[in-house]
Structures are given as structure tokens and as C-alpha cells.
Amino acid sequence: MKVDLFDFDLPDERIALRPADPRDSARMLVVGEGGTLGDRNVFDLPKLLRPGDALVFNDTKVIPAQLHGIRTRAENRSAVDATLHMRVAADRWRAFMRPAKRLAVGDRIAFGHSAEACMSGALNATVVEKGEAGEVELAFDLSGPALDEALHAVGHIPLPPYIASKRPEDARDRADYQTIYADQEGAVAAPTAGLHFTPDLMAALDDAGISRHFVTLHVGAGTFLPVKADDTADHKMHSEIGVVTEEVAASLNAVRARGGRIVSVGTTSLRLLESAAQPDGTIQPWQGPTDIFITPGYQFRAVDILMTNFHLPRSTLFMLVSAFAGFGTMRDAYAHAIRDGYRFYSYGDSSLLFRNDVQDVPA
């Protein structure tokens, strides 16, 4: 289907540059069955779910994956930027580089030239592979925990482009751009639906009899890439590494067997659960890459309710929510959100979407 169908106009002032404070005070648009719309707040979530429902969180942890460096080739030197997006070995990362045209296989790059970097030692890498759209594979001189420590010393939090273009990263972002339950290091973008949760909200969910479960999907920088193809059939998704443990799979299957609903906190959790689901909706343990691309017409198997932020025009994530709640419904929901002053994107407000199994595929 044509990508233009998923375009919409968003006023610049609707883009949130800081999260709500407290986090669970953010607004939440409830898109119910039949396309009904209701204006609530995130702290209302326990009242909107039922005892026996299960929340599924992505416990990935954002790393300082934005690096500034100097490329050296013979006597020539030039500045380059890297955004790491997938670890492929203890010493190797795939990365999006700018400007990629300055790079060739065999180039050496020295990352970090601050006082902090000098204290922690150099972070050097070699370009070992060059792909399309500015992607390269970097082999670092350090490996394992030593590489992780160096990244924390010289790297920066990779804020989404629509925030980074308006203000620089600062100390607040180290906390703001991380969920309170983040545990497994490896993401270069936050699972932003989870940014709204607070200890008080978690306690209220516990009191309401709503269980919580954790999966891991290391969100890559590909989540920020625009869809450049004219047709969705021509778009290639970047893979991301995920894990659904045997224990979590069994627990979620038991929830379903008891009549509870699976509530995915974020599109990252949803894509991982759908990757792990069998045709009958049973969730199997999963470990490895997934490049699942969900567009209208997809038959959902694992997830009943989706909590998610408001997404970019023409993005794979807006396509996903249109598949989940209905294309026409989500066009109406986003129009309502824009008119009513909802805040968009990573630091913005939330929505709670109830699955619509009536196919609504745009022509």
C-alpha cells in the first residue's frame, strides 16, 4: 500500500521536548472498541484494565550510543558521527555513520576527545564493512565490559532527531530517556511508552490485580529512519535482537487461559510478542533477531491492548497502530490529539489502543 496514506500534518509545537512531571501525569487518549475516543491520564491505567490482565514491559536499557570521532586515512583526517544500533560481537557494532561517503573499509576512527575520554583511555575502531544507507560495521579495539565502560565514558544519549535538532542532550536526559525498570543494556532508543511509569503507578497496578512481565528487545536506531519507499512492500525493516524467556512465555499463556488480556507497553514489546506467537496465539520462548513489519491487514495473535505514544507521519510505527486499532480510527484519533493539544513523540503523551479485528485496509 502507498506510504502517502500514512502521512499527516503535525504542528511543530506539538513535539514534546521534555517529559511530563511526574511521568504518569501525561495525558492518555483511550481508543476503545468501535473507535470511541476518551481523554484520560496515564495514572488512570489501573481503572482502565481488569484484574487478571497482564502488562508486558520491554526492560531494555539505553546506552550512550551516539559517538563523535575523527576518521584517519593515511594523512587525511575528518570528523564523523556514529550511532550504534546493533551489537554483533563482543567487539563489534553496526552503526549509522555521517557523513558515510567519507568512510571506506580499513579506515581508523578515534572516538572521544574530551578530558573524560582521556581518563578512561582511547576508544578506537576500524571500519570492517560498509553497507547501504550509511550503515557500517565497526570493530573496536576494546571488547566486552571494557568496551561497554568506554562507551559510557565517551558516548552520548542518542536523542531522537526531532529533539536533538531543537536542543542538545543534557544531564536530565540520562534519567528522562530511561524507564524506571530498565535492566538489560543494549538499546540505542528508549521504549518510550514505558517512560510514563512511576513507582506509584506500579503499586496501583499491583493493587488492581494486574500482573507485570518483562521481555527484552534492544531498540535500534532504525526506529528513527523514515520510510523512503513509495510503497510499503518496498520498505526493509532493520533487525533488532529480542528475548522472551520460557518463564514469561508460560506465564502469559496462563494469563490468556484464565481469560486475562495481554497488554503490551509499547510497540517494541508488541513486535517481539507477535514474533514469538504461534498461529493460535500461543507465545513461545524466543531469542534472536526480528524484523517484523506490521501494516494494516496483519492478523494479530498475541496482544489485546497496546499502550503507545504518538508516532511520526509516514513511519512504520504509525502503520503498526493503524493495523492494530484500524486505519480510519487512528486517522481520527490523531486528528483529535492534534486538535486537543496532545504532546507527540518520545517525550510526549500516551494512548491506550484496544485491538480491532475488523480489517480496515486503506485502498
C-alpha positions in Angstrom: 0.0 0.0 0.0 1.1 3.6 -0.6 3.2 5.2 2.1 1.5 8.5 1.5 -1.7 7.1 3.1 0.1 7.3 6.4 1.1 11.0 6.1 -0.4 13.8 8.2 0.4 17.3 9.2 1.8 17.9 12.7 2.3 21.4 14.0 5.9 21.8 15.3 4.6 22.9 18.8 3.1 19.5 19.3 6.5 17.9 19.6 7.4 17.4 23.2 11.0 18.3 24.2 10.7 17.2 27.9 8.5 14.6 29.6 5.6 15.3 31.8 6.4 15.7 35.5 5.5 13.5 37.2 5.7 11.0 34.4 2.3 9.4 35.0 0.6 12.8 34.8 0.9 12.6 31.0 -2.4 12.6 29.1 -3.6 9.4 27.6 -6.0 9.1 24.7 -8.1 5.9 25.0 -9.1 4.4 21.7 -11.8 1.9 22.5 -13.6 -0.8 20.7 -15.6 0.7 17.9 -13.3 3.7 17.6 -14.6 5.6 20.6 -12.2 8.2 22.0 -11.7 9.2 25.6 -9.4 11.7 27.2 -7.7 10.3 30.3 -4.3 10.4 32.1 -1.7 7.7 32.4 -2.3 7.4 36.1 -5.9 6.2 35.2 -4.4 3.0 33.7 -5.4 0.7 36.6 -9.0 1.7 36.2 -9.0 1.0 32.5 -7.8 -2.6 32.9 -9.2 -5.6 34.6 -7.9 -7.8 37.4 -6.1 -10.7 35.7 -4.8 -8.6 32.8 -1.1 -8.7 32.2 1.2 -5.8 31.3 4.3 -6.7 29.2 7.2 -4.3 29.5 10.4 -4.0 27.5 13.3 -3.9 30.0 16.0 -2.9 27.6 18.3 -0.2 28.8 19.5 2.7 26.6 23.3 3.0 26.2 25.3 6.1 25.2 25.4 5.1 21.6 26.0 8.4 19.9 29.7 8.9 19.2 31.8 11.7 17.8 35.1 10.8 16.2 37.9 11.5 13.8 38.4 9.3 10.8 42.0 8.8 9.7 43.2 7.5 6.3 46.9 7.9 5.7 47.4 11.7 6.3 43.8 12.7 5.9 41.5 13.3 8.8 37.8 14.3 9.0 35.1 14.5 11.6 32.4 11.7 11.7 29.5 10.8 13.8 28.3 7.3 14.6 25.0 6.0 16.1 25.5 2.4 17.2 22.4 0.3 16.5 23.1 -3.4 16.8 25.9 -5.3 18.6 27.1 -8.3 16.5 30.0 -9.5 18.6 31.8 -8.6 21.9 33.9 -6.1 20.0 31.7 -5.2 17.0 28.7 -2.9 16.4 26.7 -2.0 13.4 26.3 1.8 13.2 24.9 4.5 11.0 27.6 7.0 10.1 27.6 10.6 9.0 28.9 11.6 6.5 29.2 8.0 5.3 30.7 9.0 2.0 33.9 9.8 3.8 34.4 6.3 5.0 36.0 3.2 3.4 36.7 -0.3 4.7 40.0 -0.2 6.6 39.6 3.4 7.9 40.5 4.0 11.5 38.3 6.1 13.7 39.2 7.6 17.1 36.1 8.4 19.2 36.0 10.9 22.0 38.4 13.7 22.6 37.2 15.1 26.0 39.0 15.0 29.3 36.8 12.2 30.4 37.8 10.2 27.3 41.5 10.7 28.1 41.0 9.5 31.7 39.2 6.3 30.5 41.5 5.5 27.6 41.1 5.8 23.9 38.1 4.3 22.0 39.3 3.4 18.6 37.7 1.3 15.9 38.2 0.1 12.3 35.6 0.1 9.6 35.4 -3.6 8.5 32.3 -3.4 6.4 30.3 -0.8 4.6 26.6 -1.3 3.6 23.8 0.8 2.3 22.2 4.0 3.6 25.2 5.0 5.7 25.5 1.7 7.6 28.9 0.3 8.6 30.3 -2.4 10.8 32.9 -1.2 13.3 35.5 -3.4 15.0 36.6 -1.8 18.2 40.0 -2.3 19.8 38.2 -2.9 23.1 35.9 -5.8 23.8 33.2 -6.9 26.2 32.9 -5.0 29.5 35.9 -2.8 28.6 34.1 -1.6 25.5 30.9 -1.0 27.5 32.8 1.1 30.0 34.4 3.2 27.3 31.1 3.8 25.6 29.7 5.1 28.9 32.7 7.4 29.2 32.7 9.0 25.7 29.2 8.3 24.3 26.1 10.4 24.4 22.4 9.5 24.8 21.1 9.2 21.3 18.1 11.6 21.5 15.6 11.2 18.6 16.4 13.6 15.7 13.2 15.6 16.3 14.5 16.5 19.8 18.2 16.7 19.1 17.6 19.2 16.3 16.0 21.6 18.8 18.2 21.3 21.8 21.4 19.5 22.9 21.4 16.4 25.2 21.9 17.4 28.8 22.2 15.7 32.2 18.4 15.4 32.6 18.2 13.1 29.6 20.3 10.5 31.2 17.4 9.9 33.6 14.4 11.1 31.5 15.3 8.9 28.5 15.3 5.7 30.5 12.4 3.6 32.0 12.4 3.1 35.8 12.7 -0.7 35.2 15.4 -0.6 32.5 17.8 -3.6 33.2 19.3 -5.1 30.1 21.8 -2.8 28.3 21.8 -2.7 24.6 19.2 -0.2 23.2 20.0 2.9 21.4 16.5 4.3 21.7 14.1 4.1 24.6 10.9 2.0 24.6 9.1 5.3 25.0 5.7 4.0 26.2 7.4 2.8 29.3 8.7 6.3 30.2 5.4 7.1 31.7 5.6 4.6 34.6 6.3 5.6 38.1 6.7 3.6 41.4 3.3 4.9 42.4 1.7 3.7 39.2 3.3 0.3 39.5 2.0 0.0 43.1 -1.5 0.9 41.9 -1.4 -1.7 39.2 -0.3 -4.3 41.7 -3.2 -3.3 44.0 -5.6 -3.7 41.0 -4.5 -7.3 40.4 -2.7 -6.6 37.1 0.4 -8.6 36.7 3.6 -7.4 35.0 6.1 -9.3 32.9 9.3 -8.3 31.2 10.7 -9.1 27.8 13.8 -7.6 26.1 14.0 -6.0 22.7 17.1 -3.9 22.1 15.6 -1.0 20.1 17.9 0.1 17.3 18.4 3.5 15.6 16.4 2.1 12.6 13.3 3.1 14.6 14.1 6.7 13.7 14.6 6.1 10.0 11.9 7.4 7.6 10.2 5.2 5.2 11.7 6.3 1.9 9.9 3.9 -0.3 6.7 4.9 -2.1 5.1 1.6 -1.3 5.2 -0.4 2.0 6.1 -3.5 0.0 9.4 -2.0 -0.8 10.5 -1.0 2.7 13.1 -3.0 4.5 13.0 -3.1 8.3 16.2 -3.3 10.3 16.6 -6.3 12.6 16.6 -5.9 16.4 17.6 -8.5 19.0 15.0 -9.8 21.4 14.4 -12.3 24.1 11.2 -13.9 25.5 12.1 -16.3 28.2 10.4 -19.6 28.8 9.1 -18.4 32.1 7.5 -15.3 30.6 6.0 -17.2 27.7 4.4 -19.8 30.1 3.1 -17.0 32.4 1.5 -15.1 29.5 -0.1 -18.3 28.1 -1.5 -18.9 31.6 -3.0 -15.4 31.7 -4.7 -16.0 28.4 -6.0 -19.4 29.5 -7.6 -17.7 32.6 -9.4 -15.1 30.4 -6.9 -12.3 31.0 -5.8 -9.9 28.4 -2.2 -9.2 27.2 -1.4 -5.5 27.4 1.7 -4.5 25.5 3.5 -1.5 26.9 4.9 -0.1 23.6 5.3 -1.2 20.0 8.7 -2.8 20.8 7.1 -5.3 23.3 4.3 -5.9 20.8 6.6 -6.7 17.8 8.6 -9.1 20.0 5.4 -10.9 21.3 4.0 -11.1 17.8 7.3 -12.5 16.5 7.1 -15.2 19.3 3.4 -16.1 18.8 2.1 -19.1 17.1 -0.9 -19.0 14.7 -3.2 -20.0 17.6 -1.9 -17.1 19.8 0.3 -19.3 22.0 3.6 -17.5 22.9 6.8 -19.5 22.5 10.2 -18.7 24.0 12.2 -16.5 21.6 15.8 -15.4 21.3 17.3 -13.7 18.3 16.7 -11.0 15.7 13.3 -9.9 14.4 12.5 -7.6 11.5 8.7 -8.0 11.7 6.9 -5.2 9.7 3.3 -4.8 10.7 0.9 -2.9 8.4 -2.9 -2.9 8.0 -4.1 -6.3 7.1 -1.9 -8.1 9.6 -3.7 -10.6 11.9 -2.6 -10.0 15.5 -2.1 -13.2 17.6 -0.7 -12.3 21.0 -1.6 -8.8 22.0 -5.1 -7.5 23.0 -4.3 -3.9 24.1 -1.5 -1.6 23.2 -0.2 1.4 25.2 1.9 3.6 23.0 3.0 7.2 22.3 2.0 9.2 19.3 4.2 8.5 16.3 5.8 10.2 13.3 3.9 10.6 10.0 4.8 8.0 7.3 6.5 5.9 10.0 6.4 2.1 10.4 5.0 2.7 13.9 2.0 4.7 12.7 1.4 1.9 10.2 1.5 -0.6 13.1 -1.0 1.3 15.3 -3.3 1.7 12.2 -3.1 -2.1 11.8 -3.9 -2.6 15.5 -6.8 -0.3 16.0 -8.0 0.4 12.5 -6.7 2.8 9.8 -9.7 5.1 9.8 -9.9 5.0 13.6 -6.3 6.0 14.0 -6.5 8.9 11.5 -9.5 10.2 13.6 -7.6 9.6 16.8 -4.5 11.5 15.7 -6.7 14.4 14.3 -8.3 14.6 17.7 -5.0 14.5 19.5 -3.6 17.3 17.4 -6.7 19.5 17.8 -6.8 18.9 21.6 -3.1 19.7 22.3 -1.7 16.3 23.0 2.1 16.2 23.0 3.8 13.9 20.4 6.7 11.5 20.1 9.3 10.1 22.6 8.7 12.6 25.5 5.0 13.1 24.6 1.7 11.8 25.8 0.3 8.3 25.5 -2.5 6.4 24.0 -4.3 3.1 25.0 -5.5 1.2 22.0 -8.0 -1.7 22.1 -7.5 -4.2 19.3 -9.9 -4.0 16.3 -10.0 -7.3 14.4 -12.3 -5.9 11.7 -10.0 -5.4 8.8 -9.6 -1.7 7.8 -7.1 -1.7 5.0 -6.7 1.6 3.1 -7.1 1.4 -0.6 
